[in-house]
Amino acid sequence: MVDPVRLARLLQRLGEQVAFLGARAAEDRAALRQDEARLSGTKYRFVTALEAVLDIAHHLLASEMWGPAEDSAGAVKLLGRHGVIDDDLAGRLARATGFRNVLVHGYAEVDDDLVVARLDDLDDLQGFIDQVRDWASHEA
């Protein structure tokens, strides 16, 4: 059974990260690229936002006995298969786990322009929040 308090906390944490990133998205992008401290903070907030998505996914998979998934991308895709989020969003967020891996593990050189460009993709994170909340309200 889903722990509603845990889910609410995780969704709140994700919402806080999305709000921070949304404020960064409204700032001058060229200045952001040149400011190492602000750019590093933006990268960190992306990591914590995507970690929150994965924490939510793993909590739901375990609670509903739908998992475990083979990997992080698979965890998000399983939410799509079970109707928690739509399949298109699941696919986009599954790909975003690769972005998270680059930021965390340094599998490849981090392209700062790509990080700044990802500020245009915040609708997917907000959509995740909205769709998970909607699903949870129908499951309660």
N, C-alpha and C positions, 0 to 999 in steps of 0.2 A: 504494500500500500504506500502511496506517495505521502511523504511527510510534508504537509502543507506549510509548516513554519520554515522548514529547510528550503523548500522551493521558493517561498516568498523572499527569503533572505538572499538566495542566489539570484533571483530575478532583480531584486533591488540593487545588488552589487553590479550586475550587468547594466542596469539602467544608469547607474552613476558613471560608469565608464563611457557609455554612449553619450551622456550629457557632456562629459569632459571633452570627448572627441568632437562632438558637435560644435562646441565653442571653438575648438582649434580649427575646425573646418571653415568657420566664419572669419578667421584671421587671414592676414596677408600670407599667401603660400610661399612667395619668394623669401620673405623674411623668416618664415619657419624653417625653410631649407638651410638657411645660413646660421641659424641659432642652434648649436649642438645640444644645449641643455633642454630647450623646448622640444627639439626633435627626438631626443632620447626619452623624454617624458611621454611623447606621443607614441613611440614604439612600445614603451612599457604598458601604456593604457590599452593598446591593441592586444598585447599579450594577455593582460588580465581580463579583457572583455572576452576574448576567444577561450580562455581558460574557464570563464564562467559558463559559456555556452557548453563546453565539454562537461563541466561538473553537473550541469542541469541534465544533459543528455545521459550521462552515466547514472545519475540518481533515478531518472525515469526508467531507464532500461532495467536497472536492478529491482526497482519497486514493482514494476509491472511484469517482471520476469521475461523480458524481451531480449535479453542479452546473455552473455557479454558480446560486445562487438569485437571484430578482429583488430580494429585500430580506431583512432580518433575520428577519421572521416567516416568510417563505418558506423560509429555511434550516432552521428548526426543523420546519416542516411536511414538508419533504422527508425528514427523518429518520424521521418517522412513516410516510411512503409506502414507505420502504425497510425498514421493520421494525426499525429501531434502537430506537425508542421507540414506545409505542402511540399510536394516532391521537388519543385523548382528551387524553393528556398533551401531545402535540404542539400541539393546538389551544389548550390553556391557556397553554403557554409561548410560543406565537406571540403571544397577546394580552398576555402579560407584557412582550414587547419594546416594546409601546406605553408601558407604565409606565416602562420604562428610558428611552425617548425623552423622556418628560416630565421625568424627573429630570435627564437630561444636557443636553437642549437647551432646556428651559424653554418648550416649545410651549404649555403652559398653566400656570396657577398650581398649584403643588404643594400638594395638600391633605394636611396633616400627619396628619389622622385616617385618610386612606387609606393613608399610609405605615405607620402603626402597625397598621392592620387587615391589611395584607399579611403581617405577621408570622404570621398564621394560615395562610398558604399555603405554608409551607416544605416541606410534604410533596411538592409538585410538584418542587422542586429536588432533594430527596433521591431521589425516584422517578427523576428524570433520571439521576442518578449511578448508581443501581442498574441501571437498564435499559441504559445505555450500557456499563457494566462487563459485564453479562450478555451483551450482543451481542458485545462484543470478545472475551470468553472463548470464544465459539463460532466466531469468525472466525479465531482464532489457529491 
